[in-house]
Amino acid sequence: MTTTTAAPPDLDTRGVTVVSERAVRRIAARAAREVDGVAPEVEVSARVTGNSAVLRVRLPVRYPRPVARIADACRAHLIRRTGELSGLSVPRVDIEVSALPTGAADGRVR
């Protein structure tokens, strides 16, 4: 019995992986929620072009956390984490702070 091995495929004949904008939105929203100080109501829109994605994020930052520091940390985390999970480069993340919810369960601030 003889064994034959197939030659590895040429780089020109390999397929292309396409990551949808919906998948990038979901990955980015989940990644934003991983940042301490971000409330769960994150909204993300994504535009995928080639092998890069541009993100627009509506970010609720828990009051009284430092808004600029949380936004900067979230931007850096989104660039790194979205790139890791999607394989796309993320050259730009636009963040709009959409709300400053309090951590109180009954909505009162003391």
A tleap script that builds the chain and sets N, CA, C and O, in Angstrom:
source leaprc.protein.ff14SB
mol = sequence {
  NMET THR THR THR THR ALA ALA PRO PRO ASP
  LEU ASP THR ARG GLY VAL THR VAL VAL SER
  GLU ARG ALA VAL ARG ARG ILE ALA ALA ARG
  ALA ALA ARG GLU VAL ASP GLY VAL ALA PRO
  GLU VAL GLU VAL SER ALA ARG VAL THR GLY
  ASN SER ALA VAL LEU ARG VAL ARG LEU PRO
  VAL ARG TYR PRO ARG PRO VAL ALA ARG ILE
  ALA ASP ALA CYS ARG ALA HIE LEU ILE ARG
  ARG THR GLY GLU LEU SER GLY LEU SER VAL
  PRO ARG VAL ASP ILE GLU VAL SER ALA LEU
  PRO THR GLY ALA ALA ASP GLY ARG VAL CARG
}
set mol.1.N position { 0.846 -1.170 0.000 }
set mol.1.CA position { 0.000 0.000 0.000 }
set mol.1.C position { 0.891 1.233 0.000 }
set mol.1.O position { 1.810 1.336 0.812 }
set mol.2.N position { 0.627 2.157 -0.896 }
set mol.2.CA position { 1.416 3.372 -0.977 }
set mol.2.C position { 0.596 4.535 -0.445 }
set mol.2.O position { -0.626 4.584 -0.587 }
set mol.3.N position { 1.292 5.444 0.157 }
set mol.3.CA position { 0.644 6.617 0.726 }
set mol.3.C position { 1.080 7.837 -0.062 }
set mol.3.O position { 2.264 8.028 -0.340 }
set mol.4.N position { 0.106 8.658 -0.416 }
set mol.4.CA position { 0.437 9.902 -1.101 }
set mol.4.C position { 0.028 11.059 -0.206 }
set mol.4.O position { -0.983 10.995 0.495 }
set mol.5.N position { 0.799 12.077 -0.238 }
set mol.5.CA position { 0.464 13.262 0.549 }
set mol.5.C position { 0.175 14.405 -0.406 }
set mol.5.O position { 0.842 14.577 -1.427 }
set mol.6.N position { -0.806 15.155 -0.057 }
set mol.6.CA position { -1.184 16.292 -0.896 }
set mol.6.C position { -0.232 17.442 -0.622 }
set mol.6.O position { 0.208 17.646 0.510 }
set mol.7.N position { 0.071 18.170 -1.644 }
set mol.7.CA position { 0.924 19.345 -1.488 }
set mol.7.C position { 0.142 20.432 -0.770 }
set mol.7.O position { -1.070 20.551 -0.951 }
set mol.8.N position { 0.826 21.224 0.042 }
set mol.8.CA position { 0.113 22.318 0.709 }
set mol.8.C position { -0.427 23.294 -0.316 }
set mol.8.O position { 0.188 23.495 -1.363 }
set mol.9.N position { -1.574 23.907 -0.029 }
set mol.9.CA position { -2.165 24.828 -1.005 }
set mol.9.C position { -1.294 26.069 -1.187 }
set mol.9.O position { -0.653 26.545 -0.251 }
set mol.10.N position { -1.290 26.569 -2.399 }
set mol.10.CA position { -0.578 27.812 -2.666 }
set mol.10.C position { -1.268 28.953 -1.923 }
set mol.10.O position { -2.467 28.906 -1.648 }
set mol.11.N position { -0.488 29.966 -1.609 }
set mol.11.CA position { -1.076 31.126 -0.948 }
set mol.11.C position { -2.111 31.806 -1.833 }
set mol.11.O position { -3.042 32.437 -1.332 }
set mol.12.N position { -1.951 31.680 -3.142 }
set mol.12.CA position { -2.895 32.311 -4.059 }
set mol.12.C position { -4.248 31.612 -4.092 }
set mol.12.O position { -5.244 32.226 -4.473 }
set mol.13.N position { -4.305 30.339 -3.699 }
set mol.13.CA position { -5.555 29.592 -3.805 }
set mol.13.C position { -6.306 29.500 -2.483 }
set mol.13.O position { -7.375 28.894 -2.426 }
set mol.14.N position { -5.772 30.084 -1.431 }
set mol.14.CA position { -6.471 30.045 -0.140 }
set mol.14.C position { -7.649 30.998 -0.139 }
set mol.14.O position { -7.681 31.972 -0.891 }
set mol.15.N position { -8.619 30.700 0.719 }
set mol.15.CA position { -9.807 31.530 0.823 }
set mol.15.C position { -9.559 32.788 1.637 }
set mol.15.O position { -8.459 33.015 2.142 }
set mol.16.N position { -10.578 33.582 1.753 }
set mol.16.CA position { -10.520 34.828 2.497 }
set mol.16.C position { -11.564 34.769 3.596 }
set mol.16.O position { -12.706 34.379 3.353 }
set mol.17.N position { -11.180 35.152 4.798 }
set mol.17.CA position { -12.125 35.217 5.900 }
set mol.17.C position { -12.718 36.620 5.943 }
set mol.17.O position { -11.988 37.612 5.955 }
set mol.18.N position { -14.028 36.696 5.966 }
set mol.18.CA position { -14.723 37.978 6.015 }
set mol.18.C position { -15.442 38.075 7.349 }
set mol.18.O position { -16.222 37.193 7.708 }
set mol.19.N position { -15.178 39.146 8.081 }
set mol.19.CA position { -15.838 39.381 9.361 }
set mol.19.C position { -16.900 40.452 9.134 }
set mol.19.O position { -16.595 41.547 8.662 }
set mol.20.N position { -18.137 40.132 9.468 }
set mol.20.CA position { -19.236 41.063 9.205 }
set mol.20.C position { -19.225 42.233 10.189 }
set mol.20.O position { -18.650 42.146 11.275 }
set mol.21.N position { -19.862 43.311 9.791 }
set mol.21.CA position { -19.979 44.476 10.669 }
set mol.21.C position { -20.761 44.124 11.922 }
set mol.21.O position { -20.456 44.624 13.004 }
set mol.22.N position { -21.760 43.276 11.788 }
set mol.22.CA position { -22.547 42.848 12.947 }
set mol.22.C position { -21.662 42.137 13.966 }
set mol.22.O position { -21.772 42.386 15.166 }
set mol.23.N position { -20.792 41.259 13.495 }
set mol.23.CA position { -19.893 40.542 14.402 }
set mol.23.C position { -18.938 41.510 15.088 }
set mol.23.O position { -18.676 41.378 16.284 }
set mol.24.N position { -18.421 42.473 14.353 }
set mol.24.CA position { -17.509 43.462 14.937 }
set mol.24.C position { -18.237 44.305 15.970 }
set mol.24.O position { -17.676 44.608 17.023 }
set mol.25.N position { -19.486 44.692 15.686 }
set mol.25.CA position { -20.282 45.461 16.667 }
set mol.25.C position { -20.437 44.693 17.966 }
set mol.25.O position { -20.263 45.247 19.052 }
set mol.26.N position { -20.762 43.423 17.850 }
set mol.26.CA position { -20.992 42.613 19.047 }
set mol.26.C position { -19.697 42.399 19.831 }
set mol.26.O position { -19.694 42.462 21.060 }
set mol.27.N position { -18.612 42.151 19.126 }
set mol.27.CA position { -17.310 41.982 19.786 }
set mol.27.C position { -16.931 43.264 20.520 }
set mol.27.O position { -16.512 43.218 21.677 }
set mol.28.N position { -17.077 44.399 19.856 }
set mol.28.CA position { -16.690 45.671 20.454 }
set mol.28.C position { -17.571 46.034 21.647 }
set mol.28.O position { -17.068 46.538 22.651 }
set mol.29.N position { -18.868 45.789 21.553 }
set mol.29.CA position { -19.761 46.092 22.678 }
set mol.29.C position { -19.388 45.252 23.896 }
set mol.29.O position { -19.361 45.750 25.022 }
set mol.30.N position { -19.107 43.998 23.663 }
set mol.30.CA position { -18.706 43.117 24.772 }
set mol.30.C position { -17.379 43.572 25.370 }
set mol.30.O position { -17.213 43.577 26.590 }
set mol.31.N position { -16.434 43.954 24.510 }
set mol.31.CA position { -15.134 44.423 24.979 }
set mol.31.C position { -15.271 45.715 25.790 }
set mol.31.O position { -14.578 45.890 26.792 }
set mol.32.N position { -16.152 46.611 25.369 }
set mol.32.CA position { -16.349 47.863 26.104 }
set mol.32.C position { -16.876 47.594 27.504 }
set mol.32.O position { -16.490 48.270 28.457 }
set mol.33.N position { -17.757 46.609 27.633 }
set mol.33.CA position { -18.312 46.271 28.948 }
set mol.33.C position { -17.271 45.668 29.887 }
set mol.33.O position { -17.490 45.611 31.097 }
set mol.34.N position { -16.138 45.217 29.340 }
set mol.34.CA position { -15.059 44.658 30.165 }
set mol.34.C position { -14.293 45.739 30.920 }
set mol.34.O position { -13.577 45.434 31.873 }
set mol.35.N position { -14.436 46.999 30.505 }
set mol.35.CA position { -13.710 48.101 31.127 }
set mol.35.C position { -14.440 48.531 32.401 }
set mol.35.O position { -15.647 48.771 32.389 }
set mol.36.N position { -13.690 48.623 33.492 }
set mol.36.CA position { -14.265 49.026 34.773 }
set mol.36.C position { -14.766 50.470 34.681 }
set mol.36.O position { -14.034 51.363 34.254 }
set mol.37.N position { -16.009 50.688 35.083 }
set mol.37.CA position { -16.606 52.015 35.047 }
set mol.37.C position { -17.576 52.216 33.903 }
set mol.37.O position { -18.238 53.251 33.825 }
set mol.38.N position { -17.672 51.231 33.005 }
set mol.38.CA position { -18.604 51.330 31.879 }
set mol.38.C position { -19.891 50.588 32.241 }
set mol.38.O position { -19.851 49.435 32.671 }
set mol.39.N position { -21.027 51.257 32.065 }
set mol.39.CA position { -22.329 50.636 32.317 }
set mol.39.C position { -22.674 49.710 31.148 }
set mol.39.O position { -22.122 49.869 30.059 }
set mol.40.N position { -23.580 48.745 31.355 }
set mol.40.CA position { -23.836 47.733 30.323 }
set mol.40.C position { -24.576 48.201 29.071 }
set mol.40.O position { -24.634 47.447 28.099 }
set mol.41.N position { -25.134 49.385 29.046 }
set mol.41.CA position { -25.947 49.824 27.904 }
set mol.41.C position { -25.098 50.425 26.778 }
set mol.41.O position { -25.428 51.497 26.271 }
set mol.42.N position { -24.036 49.767 26.388 }
set mol.42.CA position { -23.131 50.252 25.343 }
set mol.42.C position { -23.757 50.030 23.968 }
set mol.42.O position { -24.342 48.978 23.711 }
set mol.43.N position { -23.633 51.022 23.085 }
set mol.43.CA position { -24.097 50.899 21.702 }
set mol.43.C position { -22.900 51.116 20.780 }
set mol.43.O position { -22.144 52.073 20.946 }
set mol.44.N position { -22.735 50.222 19.810 }
set mol.44.CA position { -21.592 50.303 18.900 }
set mol.44.C position { -22.065 50.214 17.457 }
set mol.44.O position { -22.943 49.419 17.123 }
set mol.45.N position { -21.469 51.042 16.611 }
set mol.45.CA position { -21.637 50.856 15.169 }
set mol.45.C position { -20.236 50.665 14.600 }
set mol.45.O position { -19.265 51.228 15.105 }
set mol.46.N position { -20.147 49.863 13.541 }
set mol.46.CA position { -18.849 49.538 12.959 }
set mol.46.C position { -18.921 49.653 11.446 }
set mol.46.O position { -19.943 49.363 10.825 }
set mol.47.N position { -17.807 50.085 10.872 }
set mol.47.CA position { -17.677 50.106 9.419 }
set mol.47.C position { -16.423 49.312 9.075 }
set mol.47.O position { -15.310 49.706 9.425 }
set mol.48.N position { -16.615 48.204 8.395 }
set mol.48.CA position { -15.500 47.333 8.025 }
set mol.48.C position { -15.154 47.595 6.571 }
set mol.48.O position { -16.010 47.519 5.690 }
set mol.49.N position { -13.889 47.903 6.331 }
set mol.49.CA position { -13.385 48.126 4.984 }
set mol.49.C position { -12.082 47.354 4.843 }
set mol.49.O position { -11.086 47.673 5.494 }
set mol.50.N position { -12.096 46.347 3.997 }
set mol.50.CA position { -10.894 45.526 3.825 }
set mol.50.C position { -10.555 44.793 5.102 }
set mol.50.O position { -11.354 44.002 5.603 }
set mol.51.N position { -9.364 45.056 5.634 }
set mol.51.CA position { -8.962 44.386 6.869 }
set mol.51.C position { -8.901 45.342 8.049 }
set mol.51.O position { -8.129 45.129 8.984 }
set mol.52.N position { -9.719 46.403 8.011 }
set mol.52.CA position { -9.775 47.326 9.139 }
set mol.52.C position { -11.222 47.666 9.474 }
set mol.52.O position { -12.119 47.554 8.639 }
set mol.53.N position { -11.419 48.081 10.716 }
set mol.53.CA position { -12.756 48.449 11.191 }
set mol.53.C position { -12.668 49.766 11.952 }
set mol.53.O position { -11.768 49.966 12.768 }
set mol.54.N position { -13.608 50.655 11.677 }
set mol.54.CA position { -13.723 51.908 12.404 }
set mol.54.C position { -14.957 51.790 13.290 }
set mol.54.O position { -16.027 51.392 12.829 }
set mol.55.N position { -14.801 52.138 14.563 }
set mol.55.CA position { -15.883 51.980 15.537 }
set mol.55.C position { -16.401 53.332 15.995 }
set mol.55.O position { -15.638 54.282 16.168 }
set mol.56.N position { -17.727 53.403 16.192 }
set mol.56.CA position { -18.382 54.542 16.851 }
set mol.56.C position { -19.114 53.961 18.046 }
set mol.56.O position { -19.929 53.050 17.899 }
set mol.57.N position { -18.823 54.487 19.230 }
set mol.57.CA position { -19.321 53.907 20.468 }
set mol.57.C position { -20.075 54.956 21.272 }
set mol.57.O position { -19.576 56.056 21.508 }
set mol.58.N position { -21.289 54.596 21.690 }
set mol.58.CA position { -22.044 55.403 22.668 }
set mol.58.C position { -21.823 54.730 24.009 }
set mol.58.O position { -22.285 53.613 24.242 }
set mol.59.N position { -21.110 55.423 24.888 }
set mol.59.CA position { -20.580 54.822 26.100 }
set mol.59.C position { -21.200 55.438 27.349 }
set mol.59.O position { -21.001 56.626 27.605 }
set mol.60.N position { -21.944 54.664 28.131 }
set mol.60.CA position { -22.420 55.164 29.421 }
set mol.60.C position { -21.335 54.935 30.479 }
set mol.60.O position { -20.898 53.805 30.697 }
set mol.61.N position { -20.910 56.008 31.127 }
set mol.61.CA position { -19.860 55.935 32.151 }
set mol.61.C position { -20.510 56.107 33.511 }
set mol.61.O position { -21.229 57.078 33.747 }
set mol.62.N position { -20.255 55.162 34.402 }
set mol.62.CA position { -20.865 55.214 35.739 }
set mol.62.C position { -20.382 56.438 36.518 }
set mol.62.O position { -19.184 56.690 36.643 }
set mol.63.N position { -21.355 57.189 37.034 }
set mol.63.CA position { -21.074 58.352 37.861 }
set mol.63.C position { -20.628 57.879 39.238 }
set mol.63.O position { -21.236 56.933 39.739 }
set mol.64.N position { -19.671 58.424 39.864 }
set mol.64.CA position { -18.839 59.598 39.609 }
set mol.64.C position { -17.455 59.251 39.062 }
set mol.64.O position { -16.483 59.908 39.436 }
set mol.65.N position { -17.328 58.271 38.212 }
set mol.65.CA position { -16.038 57.866 37.648 }
set mol.65.C position { -15.493 58.959 36.726 }
set mol.65.O position { -16.279 59.712 36.151 }
set mol.66.N position { -14.173 59.068 36.569 }
set mol.66.CA position { -13.578 60.093 35.698 }
set mol.66.C position { -13.841 59.773 34.222 }
set mol.66.O position { -13.310 58.799 33.688 }
set mol.67.N position { -14.646 60.579 33.585 }
set mol.67.CA position { -15.135 60.309 32.231 }
set mol.67.C position { -13.991 60.187 31.226 }
set mol.67.O position { -13.946 59.223 30.462 }
set mol.68.N position { -13.071 61.146 31.214 }
set mol.68.CA position { -11.982 61.123 30.233 }
set mol.68.C position { -11.098 59.892 30.415 }
set mol.68.O position { -10.685 59.277 29.432 }
set mol.69.N position { -10.808 59.534 31.642 }
set mol.69.CA position { -9.960 58.376 31.901 }
set mol.69.C position { -10.638 57.075 31.475 }
set mol.69.O position { -9.995 56.195 30.902 }
set mol.70.N position { -11.936 56.955 31.755 }
set mol.70.CA position { -12.680 55.756 31.352 }
set mol.70.C position { -12.763 55.678 29.826 }
set mol.70.O position { -12.597 54.601 29.253 }
set mol.71.N position { -13.017 56.807 29.167 }
set mol.71.CA position { -13.110 56.827 27.705 }
set mol.71.C position { -11.769 56.447 27.073 }
set mol.71.O position { -11.738 55.680 26.111 }
set mol.72.N position { -10.667 56.972 27.599 }
set mol.72.CA position { -9.344 56.623 27.065 }
set mol.72.C position { -9.027 55.148 27.273 }
set mol.72.O position { -8.509 54.490 26.370 }
set mol.73.N position { -9.333 54.626 28.458 }
set mol.73.CA position { -9.090 53.210 28.740 }
set mol.73.C position { -9.941 52.326 27.842 }
set mol.73.O position { -9.480 51.288 27.368 }
set mol.74.N position { -11.182 52.737 27.609 }
set mol.74.CA position { -12.085 51.972 26.750 }
set mol.74.C position { -11.592 51.988 25.307 }
set mol.74.O position { -11.627 50.958 24.635 }
set mol.75.N position { -11.137 53.132 24.826 }
set mol.75.CA position { -10.624 53.229 23.459 }
set mol.75.C position { -9.434 52.282 23.266 }
set mol.75.O position { -9.390 51.531 22.292 }
set mol.76.N position { -8.486 52.318 24.179 }
set mol.76.CA position { -7.309 51.448 24.077 }
set mol.76.C position { -7.705 49.976 24.142 }
set mol.76.O position { -7.179 49.152 23.393 }
set mol.77.N position { -8.634 49.650 25.037 }
set mol.77.CA position { -9.086 48.256 25.184 }
set mol.77.C position { -9.822 47.789 23.926 }
set mol.77.O position { -9.638 46.655 23.484 }
set mol.78.N position { -10.649 48.655 23.355 }
set mol.78.CA position { -11.382 48.293 22.139 }
set mol.78.C position { -10.445 48.049 20.961 }
set mol.78.O position { -10.645 47.108 20.193 }
set mol.79.N position { -9.435 48.878 20.818 }
set mol.79.CA position { -8.482 48.695 19.723 }
set mol.79.C position { -7.782 47.353 19.866 }
set mol.79.O position { -7.663 46.601 18.899 }
set mol.80.N position { -7.320 47.057 21.069 }
set mol.80.CA position { -6.584 45.815 21.293 }
set mol.80.C position { -7.488 44.593 21.197 }
set mol.80.O position { -7.188 43.647 20.468 }
set mol.81.N position { -8.590 44.616 21.930 }
set mol.81.CA position { -9.449 43.425 22.058 }
set mol.81.C position { -10.211 43.116 20.763 }
set mol.81.O position { -10.316 41.954 20.370 }
set mol.82.N position { -10.739 44.142 20.105 }
set mol.82.CA position { -11.457 43.912 18.851 }
set mol.82.C position { -10.498 43.378 17.789 }
set mol.82.O position { -10.857 42.505 16.998 }
set mol.83.N position { -9.288 43.904 17.781 }
set mol.83.CA position { -8.283 43.402 16.851 }
set mol.83.C position { -7.927 41.950 17.119 }
set mol.83.O position { -7.796 41.156 16.187 }
set mol.84.N position { -7.767 41.597 18.408 }
set mol.84.CA position { -7.453 40.214 18.781 }
set mol.84.C position { -8.544 39.249 18.339 }
set mol.84.O position { -8.254 38.201 17.762 }
set mol.85.N position { -9.786 39.598 18.608 }
set mol.85.CA position { -10.892 38.674 18.378 }
set mol.85.C position { -11.379 38.628 16.933 }
set mol.85.O position { -11.915 37.609 16.496 }
set mol.86.N position { -11.201 39.711 16.188 }
set mol.86.CA position { -11.706 39.729 14.816 }
set mol.86.C position { -10.609 39.551 13.771 }
set mol.86.O position { -10.891 39.160 12.638 }
set mol.87.N position { -9.377 39.832 14.137 }
set mol.87.CA position { -8.291 39.771 13.168 }
set mol.87.C position { -8.190 41.029 12.314 }
set mol.87.O position { -7.384 41.090 11.385 }
set mol.88.N position { -9.001 42.024 12.625 }
set mol.88.CA position { -8.988 43.285 11.879 }
set mol.88.C position { -8.164 44.323 12.627 }
set mol.88.O position { -8.038 44.257 13.850 }
set mol.89.N position { -7.606 45.273 11.900 }
set mol.89.CA position { -6.967 46.396 12.580 }
set mol.89.C position { -8.057 47.424 12.889 }
set mol.89.O position { -9.018 47.574 12.134 }
set mol.90.N position { -7.892 48.119 13.998 }
set mol.90.CA position { -8.870 49.135 14.405 }
set mol.90.C position { -8.115 50.458 14.521 }
set mol.90.O position { -7.575 50.770 15.582 }
set mol.91.N position { -8.072 51.236 13.442 }
set mol.91.CA position { -7.301 52.470 13.467 }
set mol.91.C position { -7.989 53.625 14.196 }
set mol.91.O position { -7.325 54.571 14.619 }
set mol.92.N position { -9.318 53.552 14.346 }
set mol.92.CA position { -10.034 54.678 14.951 }
set mol.92.C position { -11.236 54.202 15.738 }
set mol.92.O position { -11.985 53.330 15.298 }
set mol.93.N position { -11.409 54.799 16.928 }
set mol.93.CA position { -12.581 54.553 17.762 }
set mol.93.C position { -13.102 55.908 18.213 }
set mol.93.O position { -12.435 56.613 18.970 }
set mol.94.N position { -14.293 56.274 17.751 }
set mol.94.CA position { -14.938 57.510 18.174 }
set mol.94.C position { -15.857 57.177 19.337 }
set mol.94.O position { -16.689 56.275 19.241 }
set mol.95.N position { -15.705 57.913 20.444 }
set mol.95.CA position { -16.512 57.644 21.635 }
set mol.95.C position { -17.356 58.857 21.970 }
set mol.95.O position { -16.862 59.982 22.036 }
set mol.96.N position { -18.641 58.606 22.179 }
set mol.96.CA position { -19.582 59.613 22.666 }
set mol.96.C position { -20.077 59.116 24.016 }
set mol.96.O position { -20.630 58.020 24.107 }
set mol.97.N position { -19.885 59.905 25.057 }
set mol.97.CA position { -20.401 59.523 26.375 }
set mol.97.C position { -21.888 59.819 26.358 }
set mol.97.O position { -22.305 60.973 26.266 }
set mol.98.N position { -22.689 58.754 26.447 }
set mol.98.CA position { -24.127 58.883 26.258 }
set mol.98.C position { -24.906 59.073 27.547 }
set mol.98.O position { -26.021 59.595 27.529 }
set mol.99.N position { -24.327 58.654 28.665 }
set mol.99.CA position { -25.048 58.759 29.940 }
set mol.99.C position { -24.058 58.661 31.083 }
set mol.99.O position { -22.942 58.166 30.929 }
set mol.100.N position { -24.500 59.151 32.244 }
set mol.100.CA position { -23.733 59.033 33.478 }
set mol.100.C position { -24.625 58.384 34.537 }
set mol.100.O position { -25.049 59.046 35.484 }
set mol.101.N position { -24.911 57.084 34.375 }
set mol.101.CA position { -25.794 56.420 35.343 }
set mol.101.C position { -25.108 56.274 36.701 }
set mol.101.O position { -23.891 56.109 36.792 }
set mol.102.N position { -25.912 56.339 37.734 }
set mol.102.CA position { -25.373 56.145 39.083 }
set mol.102.C position { -25.354 54.663 39.408 }
set mol.102.O position { -26.023 53.865 38.752 }
set mol.103.N position { -24.599 54.308 40.404 }
set mol.103.CA position { -24.519 52.911 40.814 }
set mol.103.C position { -25.610 52.534 41.791 }
set mol.103.O position { -25.724 51.362 42.151 }
set mol.104.N position { -26.431 53.501 42.241 }
set mol.104.CA position { -27.475 53.228 43.225 }
set mol.104.C position { -28.593 52.405 42.613 }
set mol.104.O position { -29.023 52.675 41.492 }
set mol.105.N position { -29.065 51.405 43.340 }
set mol.105.CA position { -30.121 50.520 42.842 }
set mol.105.C position { -31.459 51.245 42.722 }
set mol.105.O position { -32.231 50.962 41.805 }
set mol.106.N position { -31.745 52.170 43.630 }
set mol.106.CA position { -33.043 52.835 43.597 }
set mol.106.C position { -32.995 54.154 42.827 }
set mol.106.O position { -34.000 54.862 42.762 }
set mol.107.N position { -31.836 54.497 42.240 }
set mol.107.CA position { -31.741 55.690 41.428 }
set mol.107.C position { -31.453 56.955 42.200 }
set mol.107.O position { -31.301 58.014 41.591 }
set mol.108.N position { -31.370 56.888 43.536 }
set mol.108.CA position { -31.105 58.070 44.332 }
set mol.108.C position { -29.613 58.277 44.488 }
set mol.108.O position { -28.839 57.323 44.564 }
set mol.109.N position { -29.223 59.547 44.533 }
set mol.109.CA position { -27.834 59.910 44.786 }
set mol.109.C position { -27.770 60.534 46.162 }
set mol.109.O position { -28.573 61.403 46.502 }
set mol.110.N position { -26.821 60.091 46.941 }
set mol.110.CA position { -26.696 60.669 48.310 }
set mol.110.C position { -25.641 61.720 48.339 }
set mol.110.O position { -25.391 62.314 49.388 }
savepdb mol mol.pdb
quit
